[in-house]
Amino acid sequence: MADEDAPRGSRIADDPFSGEAARPDPAVADEASAPDRAESSESAGAVEAAAHARDDGHVPAADAVSETEGAKPPRHGVLRRRSEPRKHKKAPWWELPVLVAIAIAVAVLIKTFLVQPFYIPSESMEKTLHGCPGCSGDRVLVNKLIFDLRDPHPGDIVVFRAPPNWDEEPTPTSPSNPVVKAVHWFGQLVGFVPPDEKDLIKRVIAVGGQTVQCCDAQGRVQVSNNGPNGPWHSLDEPYIFENSAWDPRSKPGALASGSGDQRTFGPVTIPKGRLWVMGDHRGDSADSRYHCLEQAPADHECGTANTTVAVSKVIGKGVLIAWPPSRWRTLGTPSTFKHAADAALPVLGGAAFVLPVFGLRRRRRRL
């Protein structure tokens, strides 16, 4: 009587007293499936699978139907492929040499047009850049593309080809052994060995059109954008290491008698297309000030031919100390230098404009 009074749909459930799964009533199954005959064959197969699971007494009916509908049929092809041993194809003999050649070509292109490492051989930029005797010289990464987007700015640390009379810095020597020379040449090609050319690194103090002199009442370098009559902007340079000797009685263009002043110079107006550069180690740097003192030892009122550097000789801007790892840091521009903002074009967008004329400008610089 309890079974007759129960709803017909409940006969699908297992009988808790019989110990085995209850079989569905055929009449009830036909009546329940009549509205669903239009469903896809996939749903029908799912219901049939659920019914078989209920016959075995392993899974409740509702759970079986939901799990069967959500499952995907096994991919027999995938299982068959996994069971078979996979055969590894042997790489052709020429693959490794080609990869090495591509890697070298990429390194050369990056070194030639984008970024190049440089070794600091002297102490003229201490303590900003290490090159002191007895210590491992820093290696800096130099951005070679930036000055094709803009000219050097005051405060930039730049690498440049040394003018002919700037011969106080040590010059790298090429080895005589042919094998070592070949290795040395390859190292220079990819940028791991210092070049044989005399490349110097200094900080730009003034650019074309500006006037520079030293010193104010505190012994600081001054820069004017409006010629030797000023107004003057005194540079705050906390990075200076061991500044040169100075006599407060000296004035630009008028040295104190017998003072031994090695700091006072100018005023010097920089021509367009040239730079006034100085090392951060002011007491030991063969820079623009040093050559000014050599040229005019009496009053330090020097010209620009032998004291400034041509913009066309600039290789790039120092941006990062890459070695040793303990000194990893970027080389920014101190806030004391007031210059125009960088080019509005971003590097990636500007490269699309610059690269077509890149070779022409490089050629013009070498003329």
ROSE-513703 format. One line per 4 residues: number of its first residue (from 1); their letters; for each residue x, y, z of C-alpha. Coordinates in steps of 0.05 Angstrom, whole numbers, plus 5000, padded with zeros to 4 digits. Example, Ala and Ser with C-alpha at 12.3 -4.5 7.8 and 13.67 -1.06 7.14 Angstrom:
<pts>
1	AS	5246/4910/5156; 5273/4979/5143
</pts>
This chain:
<pts>
1	MADE	5000/5000/5000; 5057/5047/5015; 5085/5036/4945; 5017/5048/4912
5	DAPR	5008/5114/4949; 5078/5140/4933; 5089/5184/4873; 5107/5146/4810
9	GSRI	5173/5183/4802; 5198/5158/4870; 5200/5086/4844; 5267/5103/4811
13	ADDP	5301/5107/4878; 5336/5048/4911; 5296/5005/4960; 5330/5015/5028
17	FSGE	5304/4948/5055; 5318/4902/4997; 5394/4914/4996; 5395/4921/4921
21	AARP	5377/4975/4871; 5303/4981/4853; 5287/4973/4780; 5247/5028/4747
25	DPAV	5174/5014/4728; 5171/5007/4651; 5104/5042/4648; 5130/5100/4690
29	ADEA	5195/5104/4648; 5154/5106/4583; 5108/5159/4611; 5166/5201/4639
33	SAPD	5207/5198/4574; 5150/5215/4527; 5160/5291/4531; 5235/5284/4523
37	RAES	5238/5243/4459; 5259/5304/4420; 5324/5311/4460; 5391/5296/4428
41	SESA	5422/5227/4427; 5476/5251/4473; 5427/5266/4530; 5393/5199/4519
45	GAVE	5460/5163/4524; 5474/5200/4589; 5408/5177/4620; 5420/5105/4596
49	AAAH	5490/5106/4628; 5459/5131/4693; 5407/5075/4691; 5462/5022/4684
53	ARDD	5498/5052/4743; 5435/5047/4785; 5426/4974/4765; 5495/4958/4793
57	GHVP	5479/4994/4858; 5542/5038/4857; 5518/5109/4847; 5452/5143/4867
61	AADA	5408/5159/4808; 5411/5236/4812; 5486/5237/4820; 5497/5187/4764
65	VSET	5457/5228/4715; 5493/5294/4732; 5562/5263/4730; 5548/5227/4665
69	EGAK	5521/5290/4631; 5582/5331/4652; 5633/5278/4631; 5664/5276/4562
73	PPRH	5676/5211/4524; 5748/5188/4527; 5791/5204/4468; 5814/5135/4447
77	GVLR	5863/5165/4398; 5899/5204/4452; 5902/5143/4498; 5929/5102/4441
81	RRSE	5983/5153/4424; 6005/5157/4497; 6014/5082/4501; 6060/5083/4441
85	PRKH	6134/5103/4452; 6147/5173/4425; 6202/5177/4373; 6250/5237/4380
89	KKAP	6274/5267/4316; 6348/5280/4314; 6367/5353/4302; 6406/5367/4239
93	WWEL	6481/5378/4247; 6477/5450/4223; 6427/5473/4275; 6477/5490/4330
97	PVLV	6525/5530/4285; 6466/5569/4258; 6440/5585/4328; 6510/5608/4349
101	AIAI	6516/5652/4287; 6448/5683/4300; 6466/5697/4373; 6531/5731/4351
105	AVAV	6495/5771/4298; 6443/5795/4349; 6498/5814/4398; 6535/5853/4345
109	LIKT	6472/5890/4323; 6454/5908/4395; 6525/5932/4408; 6528/5972/4344
113	FLVQ	6461/6007/4346; 6429/6001/4415; 6470/5986/4478; 6545/5975/4488
117	PFYI	6584/5958/4551; 6645/6001/4568; 6700/5989/4618; 6721/6046/4665
121	PSES	6798/6046/4664; 6814/6107/4707; 6792/6143/4771; 6770/6207/4736
125	MEKT	6696/6192/4751; 6705/6169/4823; 6663/6156/4864; 6606/6155/4814
129	LHGC	6643/6104/4771; 6698/6060/4800; 6763/6057/4762; 6812/6066/4820
133	PGCS	6880/6031/4822; 6875/5963/4855; 6800/5956/4847; 6759/5924/4792
137	GDRV	6736/5977/4743; 6661/5985/4733; 6628/5965/4669; 6573/6011/4646
141	LVNK	6520/6002/4594; 6516/6059/4544; 6453/6077/4506; 6476/6091/4434
145	LIFD	6407/6106/4405; 6386/6163/4451; 6430/6217/4419; 6398/6202/4352
149	LRDP	6333/6224/4384; 6362/6285/4420; 6428/6320/4434; 6466/6311/4500
153	HPGD	6439/6350/4559; 6476/6381/4618; 6485/6328/4672; 6488/6269/4624
157	IVVF	6546/6220/4633; 6572/6209/4563; 6624/6165/4528; 6661/6200/4471
161	RAPP	6721/6192/4426; 6779/6231/4458; 6803/6293/4421; 6873/6287/4393
165	NWDE	6907/6327/4449; 6871/6292/4506; 6925/6239/4516; 6931/6237/4591
169	EPTP	6883/6179/4600; 6910/6107/4593; 6902/6076/4524; 6885/6001/4518
173	TSPS	6939/5961/4481; 6925/5907/4430; 6958/5838/4443; 7013/5814/4396
177	NPVV	6998/5740/4399; 6954/5721/4338; 6908/5674/4377; 6899/5722/4435
181	KAVH	6890/5779/4384; 6834/5740/4350; 6799/5727/4417; 6810/5800/4434
185	WFGQ	6779/5822/4368; 6718/5777/4379; 6710/5804/4450; 6710/5875/4422
189	LVGF	6660/5854/4369; 6609/5831/4420; 6627/5885/4471; 6661/5844/4526
193	VPPD	6731/5873/4515; 6749/5948/4518; 6760/5977/4448; 6830/5998/4425
197	EKDL	6805/6069/4410; 6813/6119/4466; 6742/6127/4492; 6731/6173/4552
201	IKRV	6673/6181/4599; 6656/6248/4632; 6596/6288/4655; 6567/6343/4611
205	IAVG	6569/6410/4648; 6549/6458/4592; 6525/6451/4520; 6528/6495/4458
209	GQTV	6501/6565/4471; 6515/6564/4546; 6571/6599/4583; 6609/6565/4640
213	QCCD	6656/6591/4692; 6682/6579/4763; 6674/6598/4816; 6620/6631/4859
217	AQGR	6633/6651/4932; 6627/6577/4953; 6674/6552/4899; 6618/6523/4855
221	VQVS	6616/6519/4779; 6567/6568/4747; 6527/6563/4682; 6491/6619/4644
225	NNGP	6442/6612/4587; 6450/6685/4568; 6524/6695/4556; 6580/6718/4602
229	NGPW	6538/6773/4633; 6492/6723/4667; 6449/6712/4705; 6487/6652/4732
233	HSLD	6463/6587/4760; 6510/6555/4811; 6512/6479/4807; 6501/6438/4870
237	EPYI	6545/6377/4857; 6547/6329/4917; 6577/6275/4873; 6644/6312/4867
241	FENS	6703/6272/4896; 6766/6308/4918; 6755/6375/4885; 6815/6413/4857
245	AWDP	6851/6468/4896; 6816/6535/4901; 6833/6604/4927; 6772/6645/4947
249	RSKP	6809/6708/4926; 6809/6685/4854; 6754/6707/4806; 6738/6680/4736
253	GALA	6790/6709/4691; 6830/6739/4749; 6872/6690/4790; 6900/6709/4857
257	SGSG	6975/6719/4851; 7016/6657/4871; 6954/6620/4898; 6963/6555/4860
261	DQRT	6889/6557/4843; 6869/6497/4799; 6794/6507/4801; 6780/6577/4775
265	FGPV	6769/6585/4700; 6728/6621/4648; 6681/6649/4629; 6678/6604/4567
269	TIPK	6620/6607/4518; 6609/6539/4486; 6598/6538/4410; 6539/6502/4380
273	GRLW	6553/6428/4370; 6605/6424/4425; 6605/6404/4499; 6641/6425/4563
277	VMGD	6654/6361/4602; 6685/6349/4670; 6700/6287/4712; 6669/6277/4780
281	HRGD	6738/6267/4810; 6757/6340/4798; 6827/6334/4826; 6847/6277/4779
285	SADS	6810/6286/4713; 6839/6308/4646; 6775/6344/4626; 6755/6411/4596
289	RYHC	6777/6450/4658; 6844/6414/4658; 6859/6432/4586; 6835/6503/4597
293	LEQA	6887/6511/4652; 6940/6482/4605; 6920/6530/4550; 6917/6593/4592
297	PADH	6957/6583/4656; 6960/6657/4673; 6886/6674/4676; 6850/6610/4655
301	ECGT	6811/6649/4601; 6815/6594/4550; 6785/6582/4481; 6741/6525/4459
305	ANTT	6781/6489/4405; 6821/6445/4452; 6777/6447/4514; 6709/6424/4488
309	VAVS	6684/6359/4456; 6646/6355/4390; 6576/6326/4396; 6593/6284/4334
313	KVIG	6646/6248/4375; 6596/6226/4429; 6582/6151/4427; 6525/6147/4477
317	KGVL	6497/6161/4546; 6516/6120/4607; 6452/6091/4636; 6471/6033/4682
321	IAWP	6528/6003/4721; 6525/5931/4698; 6585/5902/4735; 6602/5886/4790
325	PSRW	6534/5864/4816; 6547/5898/4883; 6545/5965/4848; 6484/5955/4803
329	RTLG	6448/6021/4795; 6423/6070/4743; 6461/6133/4724; 6410/6188/4728
333	TPST	6416/6263/4717; 6424/6306/4780; 6368/6355/4793; 6416/6415/4794
337	FKHA	6419/6413/4718; 6362/6450/4687; 6353/6429/4616; 6298/6418/4566
341	ADAA	6256/6356/4572; 6273/6295/4531; 6243/6287/4462; 6168/6278/4465
345	LPVL	6171/6216/4421; 6180/6153/4462; 6239/6109/4445; 6198/6056/4410
349	GGAA	6156/6104/4371; 6215/6149/4355; 6256/6090/4331; 6208/6080/4273
353	FVLP	6224/6151/4251; 6298/6151/4267; 6321/6084/4239; 6310/6102/4165
357	VFGL	6356/6163/4173; 6401/6131/4225; 6456/6110/4175; 6456/6178/4141
361	RRRR	6466/6215/4207; 6521/6168/4229; 6557/6179/4164; 6551/6254/4170
365	RRL	6579/6252/4240; 6643/6217/4216; 6657/6267/4162
</pts>
